[in-house]
């Protein structure tokens, strides 16, 4: 495990990149209750599919600029011309299917908000409204999917979301603090318990 100059023990997936360290220390696993941040994580996790998370973190500000600050109402109105513009943007992951999925996901996200009052209320039902507190000794002990991520994936797909397979849903659950998957030796594990 990399230990930066502060000598704090971190999860094994954290490397020397300052962006990754900051993300781990301040965002990953923190219980999220802001609809706009939920939407940002869903979009970024969809783009991450097949890539490393650090690739997405390094492009995050470019994504934010290209995708109207992750405003679901704006993204829901994207048309083919906007999709073509995004395909020319070297600052993001230029994948036609993922760009189209961002628009579809924005539309589905707005429908969930309308149905449940907030996306937050909807998404936390998959963990009964509370963070699942895990105690993994090592990163290898953490699962890549669970019954909750299976159920979330199935329900999101039925609501029209794309790029929301169970593995992506579990990664989202980790990022949004629906589960605490910081390893027990990580300084953040106890802080988030």
Long-range contacts (C-beta under 8 A, 24 or more apart in sequence): 1-185, 8-187, 9-185, 9-186, 9-187, 10-186, 10-187, 10-188, 11-139, 11-182, 11-183, 11-186, 11-188, 12-138, 12-139, 12-183, 13-53, 13-139, 15-54, 17-54, 17-57, 17-58, 19-54, 19-57, 19-58, 20-53, 20-54, 20-57, 23-57, 24-188, 25-188, 27-175, 28-174, 28-175, 28-182, 28-188, 29-174, 29-175, 29-177, 29-179, 29-180, 29-181, 29-182, 29-188, 29-192, 30-177, 30-192, 31-131, 31-176, 31-177, 31-178, 31-192, 32-120, 32-175, 32-176, 32-177, 33-120, 33-124, 34-120, 35-113, 35-118, 35-119, 35-120, 36-70, 36-71, 36-72, 37-176, 38-119, 38-120, 38-123, 38-176, 39-70, 39-72, 39-105, 39-106, 39-109, 39-119, 40-64, 40-70, 41-172, 41-175, 41-176, 42-105, 42-109, 42-161, 42-164, 42-172, 43-67, 43-70, 43-75, 43-102, 43-105, 45-163, 45-168, 45-171, 45-172, 45-175, 46-98, 46-101, 46-102, 46-105, 46-162, 46-163, 46-164, 46-168, 47-92, 47-93, 47-95, 47-98, 47-102, 47-163, 48-168, 48-171, 49-98, 49-163, 49-165, 49-168, 51-93, 53-171, 55-93, 56-93, 59-91, 59-92, 59-93, 62-89, 62-91, 62-92, 63-91, 63-92, 65-91, 66-91, 66-92, 67-92, 67-102, 72-106, 72-109, 72-110, 73-106, 73-110, 74-106, 75-102, 75-103, 75-106, 76-103, 76-106, 76-107, 76-109, 76-110, 78-102, 78-103, 78-106, 97-162, 97-163, 98-163, 100-162, 101-162, 101-163, 104-160, 104-161, 104-162, 105-161, 105-162, 105-163, 105-164, 107-160, 108-156, 108-159, 108-160, 108-161, 109-161, 111-159, 111-160, 112-159, 123-152, 123-176, 123-178, 124-178, 126-151, 126-152, 126-155, 126-173, 126-178, 127-173, 127-178, 127-179, 131-177, 131-178, 131-179, 131-180, 131-192, 132-178, 132-179, 132-180, 133-180, 133-193, 134-179, 134-180, 134-181, 135-184, 135-189, 136-181, 136-183, 136-184, 137-183, 137-184, 137-185, 138-183, 139-183, 141-183, 142-174, 142-181, 142-183, 143-170, 144-170, 145-169, 145-170, 146-170, 146-173, 146-179, 148-173, 148-178, 149-173
